[in-house]
Amino acid sequence: MDAEELRSWLRLELTSGVGNVTARSLLQHFGLPNSIFEATESELRVCVTERQAEALLQVPQGLDELVDLTRHWLQAAPDQRRVLTLGDNDYPLALLDTEDPPLMLYAMGQVQDLASGFARCAHRGVAVVGSRNPTPQGIQNARQFSAALGQAGLTVVSGLALGIDGAAHEGALEGSFKDELATIAVVGTGLDRVYPKAQLDLAHRIAARGVLLSEYPLGTPPLSANFPKRNRIISGLCKGTLVVEAALKSGSLITARMAVEQGKEVFAIPGSIHSTQARGCHALIKQGAKLVESAQDILDELNLMTDARATSTTTHGTGEVSPSAATSLSSLENGLLDALGFEPTSLDVLQNRSGMDTATLQALLMGLELSGFVARLPGSKFQRLGTA
């Protein structure tokens, strides 16, 4: 894309009052964006209102600065950065089938063969989303499911947020093969910044083995309205969407709804009836989402074969303690895990259930916590963690 073509696309995107729908109508009528800006007001009025036509005839404020910023960003790492438009051969075809495909996409990371990567994601991709404030078990489920999906040869897509999103990306990086597109992070800011800042290291690792993707121009700050909007891209790129944990009012439910509207499968992991973070998943299951207990459930539902390089143990992710791990514990430790169950439990309640004295109970809990079987929660509570 030369400088003038880039300028025309950015001008169309920046024009006040002209959204994606109107822009696509203009492109369908006039062809490339530069033809739109060569048209007269009367010619433009065939597709748009008088106010929109007037806006299209004006050069948006800040256009030249954005063009320069974008060109410098591309030139700084040409092998790792791309700008895709609706007319680009590498634009993800799966998004063209959605109701509102972005006019432009900014990509950073493994961009050498984006068309192939996006095509693979459309057939072997799963969005993994959930709460920004998950339970320890939710974090572990997201990481284990994503690792298992990666080992099965799937690409995991999420949103780089704290909580379930971050755990999903981490699991995908752990489980996928090094020669494949491990994960795609669809963000709600310009790609010249990372939000939240705590995810900076993760973003660098995703760029090394996956792709960071945004529809927002460089310099776009983390505006609250942008994050729900980008969810349609997360679901649109994939064959299905897995919700790990979500409250009833959650952005993850927006992603699930968009997936349904796009004709995609929706999966949900059930949780405790007492957990607010499980209620969104339970609501989805009531509405027809597929209840899943393992990554294999997802593969079966999507009719996907496990990658031949994966072993038979890669698609568990069930959240249950494996027999080999359980047998390595003492009888007292196994008894304490049984008493704990999978609900957050206070020390007093656990002492009543187990009949252990305080010193023994605390020593066993510390050992189980260090071994990864138990997590310590706020309020002096403990929760058993499943391992795959």
Steps between C-alpha positions, in 0.01 A plus 500: 500500500653831393475822699207642304295182528569484872399863534169436321410205722588691817304802380194282443537347845540839669214677323246612758155343469611229258502159667590159365163438338498830312865461406434156350210644302729772363769248411249280323385796292827682432766231536818602683492781759690748280208487252263594782698815574516594133120498476284811512240564769216407267673174409554419866133571579409184309633300798500735798312782668575865438684530832711193426581630151619829648716311750656291224601815313691626806844370595474363857707673766816308584503295178852595394638423845329159503631417152855584610463306824367193319770507231777532759346217703495274194851593391645436846436123467375418148528124555284512812236764428219527246197712427218307333197648330177349373658469156817327621560138397617421855189642666331220704223356285311387810443863600358583157215263582413693818253786525756772569850423368758768589614731222861464610696259714840562653707186556825450688704186554518200268354674195693326221207278398193655653256364242597143587496572873155657488366217283632244748342693787162501324510119484713416805463799728320541834441825684559460875351781708385570852515715810767758576462398865490121484534241772830311526325198347379715213855612427618142507214380279569769240869418492454123489223503238700739280817294535307186406341674201842622390643149531211377288607742225250781557557876517366672813358852461435735791517865602823549704302615805600403851346183637365232267625666181858511620484141627362387163790660312749354747356151460503526121865606502583204724308239302536591134774387266769755421438493124131593534305817576459448875258777591339822378437790738232741382550824692289810561773761450744600232787253459755760602396448862421204726201507734505409776870572552532188714461297180804655328721192538218272385439724196867467399481121530180490296665707227787250491272201436163646405330821393373813674203643310303825524246689293591826672748754357834550668478730799151382597482498883315235705146634461237293677268483196769341283538179698146360457514600133818304431336184635330440164848456350603252770201277430496570126851368442423160655292190454373510858512696825570361847386699805699388804355722773263795477263693721150568372604849387822425318671595177556129444126454458512767230762293320282190538196683363700625203624147435141374490403781261793399279382139494790376714497239776506617862643292785491564874672342800260448791591606851365517849138607544626732775759679285406829336771431240316187389157652452572636154616156384193336652276753324670420169452127555130555570481694173655217299877535538684168513610399849862384483717321754808448284670635192409173329132597535573807286693303240220245475229763466693685227588173324871577525767232519785538746829594335694181427796636698294528818500217750189337639530705819492845347125554483400434862481839674220359712571683823530170687805382689678241288545155656879525490492835683248383756696188590807712574318657793474361849175358632459809721548733200253305286252503787540875537438550126182294529388712795580818311302409188506762224328785683688790666507394865607674820751352741233460771265308271784284374607422856145390586483278190841339544520481878867602484667726752597850383875441478465179293239657274707810428814293432315275254337796327836670457646186346204458264520867406871474415426186294230677300204303634349782704475878456477752782219753442423839656313480827707206634328250274644211301399339172599167353652520152459237235805382305505340159 
